[in-house]
Amino acid sequence: MSRIKMQKRSRNLRLSTALVAPMLFIMLASVAYAAFSDSVAVTLGLESGVMDPRISDYWVIGYCGYGYNIALINDNKTLTVTDDLLFSGWNLKLLIEIENNSTQRLTLNYTITYLNGSDWIVINSTRLFDLTGIEYLDGFYEDQTCETPIGENFVLEPGNVVYKREYLSFNVQDHSKFQGQDFEFHVTIDFYIYAG
């Protein structure tokens, strides 16, 4: 009876040792991938003709990564974000407050442009994912809680603010095609004088 118990214990010990080695290999492989992975540069900018919108504030409301740089430049018209270590599971959530400093009523939209070699091309979020493995979700909201999205015919009145939530994530299964690449894309918020 004691011999049977002894065999079970040693088999369990061998099984746990056999599982530890592959688990360590998986952990080391994921650390190595994260250390030699892609980098991303994101520029969120405001564009207008005679209007004077500006980014009045921003918050990083969620981040899973090893470190990023963020800067508000160009008279509060451009927010740049860079991160050098992407890995599967990396994500960044931003909340941006945009203020209408002009005397005009404004409508707004956005465009995504991607640096393809030396040319900037206009793309959508699906194409951005195909090119970079980065999923981009966003929305304009009336308040900081992001509970009330702006309507289709939203007008930003002079002196008022609107909020834009940005969510970027890198969750791809086959990330080998993205390894060692640098990605740069811009999200430009376009303002138009309301003609209604």
Backbone hydrogen bonds, N-H to C=O, Kabsch-Sander energy under -0.5 kcal/mol:
donor,donor_aa,acceptor,acceptor_aa,energy
5,K,1,M,-1.5
6,M,2,S,-1.9
7,Q,3,R,-1.8
8,K,4,I,-2.0
9,R,5,K,-2.0
10,S,6,M,-2.0
11,R,7,Q,-2.1
12,N,8,K,-2.2
13,L,9,R,-2.2
14,R,10,S,-2.3
15,L,11,R,-2.4
16,S,12,N,-2.5
17,T,13,L,-2.0
18,A,14,R,-2.3
19,L,15,L,-1.6
20,V,16,S,-1.7
21,A,17,T,-1.4
23,M,19,L,-1.7
24,L,20,V,-2.6
25,F,21,A,-2.1
26,I,22,P,-2.5
27,M,23,M,-2.4
28,L,24,L,-2.7
29,A,25,F,-2.5
30,S,26,I,-2.2
31,V,27,M,-2.0
32,A,28,L,-2.5
33,Y,29,A,-2.4
34,A,30,S,-2.3
35,A,31,V,-2.1
36,F,32,A,-1.3
37,S,34,A,-0.8
39,S,181,Q,-1.5
40,V,83,D,-2.9
41,A,183,F,-1.9
42,V,81,V,-3.6
43,T,185,F,-1.7
44,L,79,L,-3.4
45,G,43,T,-0.7
45,G,187,V,-2.1
46,L,77,K,-2.2
47,E,189,I,-2.5
54,R,99,E,-2.0
55,I,76,N,-3.8
56,S,54,R,-0.9
56,S,97,E,-1.8
57,D,97,E,-1.2
59,W,95,L,-2.4
61,I,59,W,-0.9
61,I,93,K,-1.8
62,G,93,K,-1.3
64,C,91,N,-2.5
69,N,82,T,-2.5
71,A,80,T,-2.1
73,I,71,A,-0.6
73,I,78,T,-3.0
77,K,73,I,-1.4
77,K,74,N,-0.7
78,T,73,I,-2.0
79,L,44,L,-3.0
80,T,71,A,-2.7
80,T,78,T,-0.5
81,V,42,V,-3.2
82,T,69,N,-2.4
83,D,40,V,-2.3
84,D,67,G,-0.5
86,L,38,D,-1.5
86,L,84,D,-0.5
89,G,170,F,-2.7
90,W,87,F,-2.7
90,W,170,F,-0.8
91,N,64,C,-1.6
92,L,168,L,-2.6
93,K,62,G,-3.1
94,L,166,E,-2.7
95,L,59,W,-2.4
96,I,164,K,-2.5
97,E,57,D,-3.0
98,I,96,I,-0.6
98,I,162,V,-3.2
99,E,54,R,-3.0
100,N,160,N,-2.6
101,N,52,D,-1.0
101,N,99,E,-1.0
106,L,156,L,-2.3
107,T,192,Y,-2.7
109,N,190,D,-2.0
111,T,188,T,-2.3
112,I,123,I,-0.8
113,T,186,H,-2.6
114,Y,121,I,-2.7
115,L,184,E,-2.6
116,N,114,Y,-0.9
116,N,119,D,-3.4
117,G,115,L,-0.8
118,S,116,N,-0.9
119,D,116,N,-1.7
121,I,114,Y,-2.4
121,I,119,D,-0.5
123,I,112,I,-2.7
128,L,124,N,-2.2
129,F,125,S,-1.8
130,D,126,T,-2.0
131,L,127,R,-2.3
132,T,128,L,-2.3
133,G,129,F,-2.4
134,I,128,L,-0.6
135,E,133,G,-0.6
135,E,169,S,-3.3
137,L,135,E,-0.5
137,L,167,Y,-2.7
139,G,165,R,-1.4
141,Y,163,Y,-3.6
142,E,148,T,-2.8
146,C,143,D,-1.4
150,I,140,F,-2.0
154,F,151,G,-1.4
156,L,106,L,-3.6
157,E,155,V,-0.8
159,G,100,N,-3.2
160,N,157,E,-1.9
162,V,98,I,-2.2
163,Y,141,Y,-2.8
164,K,96,I,-2.6
165,R,139,G,-2.7
166,E,94,L,-2.6
167,Y,137,L,-2.7
168,L,92,L,-2.8
169,S,135,E,-1.9
170,F,90,W,-2.7
171,N,133,G,-0.7
171,N,169,S,-0.6
175,H,173,Q,-1.1
177,K,174,D,-0.5
178,F,175,H,-1.2
179,Q,175,H,-0.8
179,Q,176,S,-0.5
181,Q,178,F,-1.7
183,F,39,S,-2.5
185,F,41,A,-2.2
186,H,113,T,-2.9
187,V,43,T,-3.0
188,T,111,T,-3.0
188,T,186,H,-0.6
189,I,45,G,-3.4
189,I,187,V,-0.5
190,D,109,N,-2.3
190,D,188,T,-0.7
191,F,47,E,-1.8
192,Y,107,T,-2.4
194,Y,105,R,-3.3
